Amino acid sequence: MRQESIVTLLLFYIIVFGGCAQNSTGTAICGDGAKNGQEVCDGENLGDAVCTDLGFYGGTLACDAQCQFNTSGCVGRCGDNIVQGSADEQCDGSVLAGATCQQLGYHGGVLACTATCTFDETDCAASGRCGDGTLDTDNEDCDGAIPDNITCNTLGHYGGSLACTEACTFDISGCERCGDGILQSDRQEACDQSQLGTNTCASLGLPAGTLTCKSTCQYETANCNVLSQNGTPGEDRALDAAMTADHQLILVGATSGGLDGEAALGLSDGFVTRVNPATGARLWTHLMGTTGADEANSVALDAAGNIYVTGTTGGALPGFTSV
């Protein structure tokens, strides 16, 4: 009996005094470097825990005087109202970084943020978006399929196959139309983009220049012109013009010098000159006048090609008497 009591007493001492992390009352001691009981850490003993274990993106974890984690050295986490793109956050709380439903491709709605810092597009989706297969006529021409009542012809084109782009707008590249770069004379197109047929400014009876095509597939002749400068060192004026049947230009005016090699007759002389408008070249020039101041004011042509000039003189023309 005595031997059994001694064994029991020894076992009791082992149980009471065997634990080094507890005080004499059996409770954990914060600060002894051993993590026990309700302690999550003790001093530098963090139990291998790091900031990322607690939801942070980085930093240095520490232990406070109550043997609880001190996260003041941890940085960044979902829920701090700072959008951290490097951590793949789209948003954080009420901070959406300027994003809207429209920027995400929806037609409207109010964008929100989930608890995991990703966009909550629930309200956006209720407004629809291009690509959802539902036609929103206020914002889309089409959505996948082409509406039954819409064809190339109803859009003002000649025919062909209409399609829908990824942006939910009509793709008219398959429609035969003005602007497709194909000259379709049977559709009353004179031209189509760079396709001008065989015509030029000259073949249309216009001065030389560059013939182009309007968006209406009709010729643009604004550049069918030639800039040419004529004159003498003195004062010269072109006062009138007329076009001959063969598209030559007759100019009249006044010159104070020997124009085109013609000898000056007086203070100023009337002139008549024939010009090729396609090149600007002067085909011939004739001066007329007196020893005074003269000018040719206007010109007209008859069906036979005769040229009629009127003007003023400062004296008697050759063979005439001044009145």
C-alpha positions in Angstrom: 0.0 0.0 0.0 2.7 2.5 0.8 4.6 1.8 -2.4 1.4 2.5 -4.5 0.9 5.9 -2.7 4.5 6.9 -3.6 3.9 6.2 -7.3 0.7 8.2 -7.3 2.4 11.2 -5.6 5.2 11.1 -8.2 2.7 11.2 -11.0 1.0 14.2 -9.5 4.2 16.1 -9.3 5.0 15.4 -13.0 1.6 16.7 -14.0 1.8 19.9 -12.0 5.4 20.8 -12.7 6.0 19.3 -16.1 4.6 22.3 -18.2 7.1 25.1 -18.5 4.7 27.5 -20.3 2.3 27.9 -17.4 2.6 29.5 -14.1 1.9 27.9 -10.8 -1.8 28.6 -11.2 -1.9 26.7 -14.6 -2.4 29.8 -16.9 -0.4 30.9 -20.0 2.2 33.6 -19.5 2.4 36.3 -22.3 5.9 37.4 -22.8 7.7 34.1 -22.0 8.3 33.5 -25.8 6.1 30.5 -25.8 2.7 30.6 -27.7 0.1 29.0 -25.4 -3.5 29.1 -24.6 -5.3 32.0 -26.3 -2.0 33.5 -27.4 -1.7 33.8 -31.2 1.9 34.9 -30.8 4.4 35.6 -28.1 7.3 38.0 -28.6 9.1 37.0 -31.8 7.3 33.7 -31.9 4.7 34.2 -34.6 4.0 30.5 -35.2 5.2 30.9 -38.8 2.4 33.4 -39.5 3.0 36.3 -42.0 0.9 39.3 -43.2 -0.4 37.4 -46.3 -2.0 34.8 -43.9 -4.2 37.6 -42.6 -5.4 38.9 -45.9 -2.7 41.6 -46.5 -0.6 41.8 -49.6 2.8 42.1 -47.9 4.7 43.8 -45.0 6.1 42.7 -41.7 3.9 41.0 -39.0 4.7 41.6 -35.3 3.3 40.6 -31.9 1.9 43.1 -29.4 2.1 43.1 -25.6 -1.2 41.1 -25.3 0.3 38.3 -27.5 -2.0 39.2 -30.4 -0.9 40.0 -33.9 0.2 43.6 -34.6 -0.6 44.3 -38.3 0.6 47.9 -38.4 3.6 46.8 -40.4 1.4 44.9 -43.0 0.5 46.7 -46.2 -2.4 46.6 -48.5 -5.6 44.5 -48.3 -9.0 44.3 -49.9 -11.2 46.5 -47.7 -8.8 49.4 -47.1 -10.6 51.6 -49.7 -7.5 51.8 -51.8 -7.6 50.2 -55.2 -4.4 48.2 -55.6 -4.1 47.0 -59.2 -0.9 45.3 -58.5 -2.9 42.9 -56.4 -5.5 42.5 -59.1 -8.1 44.6 -57.2 -10.7 46.2 -59.6 -12.2 48.3 -56.8 -12.2 48.6 -53.1 -15.4 49.4 -51.1 -16.9 52.5 -52.6 -13.8 53.3 -54.6 -14.3 52.2 -58.3 -11.2 54.0 -59.7 -13.5 55.9 -62.1 -15.0 52.8 -63.6 -18.7 52.8 -64.7 -21.1 50.4 -66.2 -20.7 52.2 -69.6 -16.9 51.8 -69.5 -17.5 48.0 -69.1 -19.6 47.9 -72.2 -23.0 48.1 -70.6 -25.7 50.6 -71.7 -26.3 51.9 -68.2 -26.8 50.9 -64.6 -24.8 51.5 -61.3 -21.5 49.7 -60.8 -20.7 48.3 -57.3 -17.8 46.4 -55.6 -17.9 43.0 -54.1 -16.3 42.0 -50.8 -13.4 40.5 -52.7 -12.6 43.8 -54.5 -14.0 42.8 -57.9 -16.7 44.6 -59.8 -20.3 43.8 -59.0 -21.9 44.2 -62.4 -25.4 43.0 -61.4 -27.1 46.3 -61.8 -25.2 47.0 -65.0 -26.3 43.7 -66.6 -29.9 44.7 -66.1 -29.3 47.5 -68.6 -28.0 45.2 -71.3 -24.8 45.3 -73.3 -23.6 44.7 -76.9 -23.1 41.0 -77.3 -25.9 39.8 -75.0 -28.0 38.8 -78.0 -30.8 41.2 -77.1 -31.3 44.2 -79.4 -31.4 47.6 -77.6 -32.7 49.9 -80.3 -31.6 53.0 -78.4 -28.0 51.9 -78.4 -27.5 49.2 -81.0 -28.1 48.7 -84.7 -28.0 45.0 -84.3 -26.8 42.4 -81.7 -25.6 39.3 -83.4 -28.6 38.9 -85.7 -29.8 41.5 -88.2 -33.4 42.8 -87.6 -35.8 41.2 -90.0 -36.8 44.5 -91.6 -33.3 45.8 -92.3 -31.4 45.0 -95.5 -28.7 46.6 -97.6 -31.4 48.1 -99.7 -33.3 49.6 -96.8 -30.1 51.3 -95.8 -29.9 53.0 -99.2 -27.5 50.6 -100.8 -27.9 48.6 -104.0 -28.1 45.1 -102.5 -25.8 42.5 -101.1 -25.3 40.9 -97.6 -25.6 42.9 -94.4 -23.8 41.8 -91.3 -23.4 42.9 -87.6 -20.0 44.1 -86.1 -18.7 43.2 -82.7 -19.6 46.8 -81.7 -23.3 46.1 -82.6 -23.3 48.4 -85.7 -24.1 47.4 -89.2 -21.3 46.0 -91.3 -22.0 47.2 -94.8 -18.8 45.9 -96.4 -20.9 43.2 -98.1 -23.4 45.7 -99.5 -23.1 46.9 -103.1 -23.0 50.7 -102.6 -21.6 54.0 -103.5 -18.3 54.1 -101.7 -17.3 50.5 -102.1 -14.6 51.4 -104.6 -16.4 49.6 -107.5 -17.6 51.8 -110.3 -21.2 50.8 -111.0 -22.4 52.8 -114.0 -25.7 51.0 -114.0 -26.4 52.6 -110.6 -25.7 56.1 -112.1 -22.3 56.3 -110.5 -19.9 58.6 -112.4 -17.1 57.4 -110.2 -16.4 55.6 -107.0 -13.5 56.6 -104.7 -10.4 56.3 -107.0 -12.3 54.7 -109.8 -12.9 57.5 -112.3 -13.5 55.4 -115.4 -11.7 56.9 -118.4 -12.5 60.5 -117.7 -10.1 63.3 -116.9 -10.6 67.1 -116.4 -9.8 67.6 -120.1 -12.2 64.9 -121.3 -15.0 66.7 -119.5 -14.1 69.9 -121.3 -12.5 71.5 -118.3 -9.1 73.0 -117.7 -6.3 70.6 -116.7 -6.0 69.5 -113.1 -6.9 66.6 -110.9 -10.3 65.0 -111.3 -11.6 63.4 -108.1 -14.7 61.7 -106.8 -17.3 63.0 -104.3 -18.8 60.8 -101.6 -22.0 60.8 -103.7 -20.1 59.0 -106.5 -20.2 62.1 -108.8 -17.2 63.9 -110.1 -15.5 66.6 -108.1 -14.2 69.1 -110.6 -13.1 71.8 -108.1 -9.4 71.0 -108.9 -9.8 71.1 -112.6 -8.0 74.4 -113.0 -4.7 75.8 -114.0 -3.1 78.8 -112.2 -1.3 81.0 -114.7 0.1 84.5 -114.2 0.5 86.9 -117.2 1.7 90.5 -117.3 4.5 93.0 -117.7 6.7 94.9 -115.2 4.0 97.7 -115.3 0.3 97.7 -114.3 -1.9 95.1 -116.0 -5.5 94.2 -115.6 -7.7 91.4 -117.0 -11.2 92.8 -117.3 -13.4 90.2 -119.1 -13.3 86.6 -120.5 -15.2 84.4 -122.9 -15.0 80.7 -123.9 -14.8 79.5 -127.5 -16.6 76.5 -128.9 -13.4 74.5 -128.7 -12.9 75.4 -125.0 -10.3 78.1 -125.5 -10.3 81.1 -123.3 -10.4 84.7 -124.7 -9.2 87.3 -122.2 -9.3 91.1 -122.6 -8.0 93.9 -120.4 -5.3 96.6 -120.2 -1.5 96.6 -120.0 1.0 99.3 -119.5 3.9 97.4 -121.2 4.8 95.2 -124.1 2.7 92.1 -123.3 3.9 88.7 -124.7 6.5 90.5 -126.9 4.0 92.9 -128.5 5.3 96.5 -128.7 3.6 98.9 -126.4 1.5 101.6 -128.2 0.9 104.2 -125.6 0.5 104.9 -121.9 -1.6 101.8 -121.6 -3.1 99.5 -124.3 -6.1 97.2 -124.6 -5.2 93.6 -125.1 -6.9 90.4 -126.4 -5.2 87.1 -125.7 -6.2 83.5 -126.4 -5.3 81.0 -123.7 -5.4 77.2 -123.6 -7.1 76.6 -120.2 -5.8 73.1 -120.0 -2.2 74.3 -119.8 -2.4 78.0 -119.2 -0.3 78.7 -122.4 -1.1 81.9 -124.3 -1.7 81.0 -127.9 -1.6 84.6 -129.3 -1.8 88.1 -128.0 -2.8 91.3 -129.7 -2.5 94.9 -128.4 -4.7 97.8 -129.6 -4.9 101.4 -128.7 -3.5 104.9 -129.1 -0.6 106.8 -127.6 -2.8 107.6 -124.7 -4.5 105.4 -122.0 -6.6 102.6 -123.5 -8.2 99.4 -122.3 -10.5 96.6 -123.5 -13.4 96.3 -121.1 -15.5 93.4 -122.4 -15.5 90.6 -124.9 -18.2 88.5 -126.7 -18.1 85.7 -129.3 -20.6 84.8 -132.0 -21.5 81.4 -133.4 -18.9 81.7 -136.1 -16.2 82.3 -133.6 -15.8 86.0 -134.3 -14.5 88.1 -131.3 -16.1 91.4 -130.4 -14.3 93.7 -128.0 -15.4 97.0 -126.4 -13.4 99.4 -124.4 -12.1 102.9 -123.9 -9.4 104.9 -125.6 -7.4 108.0 -124.8 -7.3 109.1 -128.5 -8.1 108.1 -132.0 -7.5 104.5 -133.1 -5.6 104.0 -136.3 -7.8 105.0 -139.2 -10.3 106.7 -137.0 -10.9 110.3 -135.9 -11.2 111.3 -132.2 -14.6 112.9 -131.4 
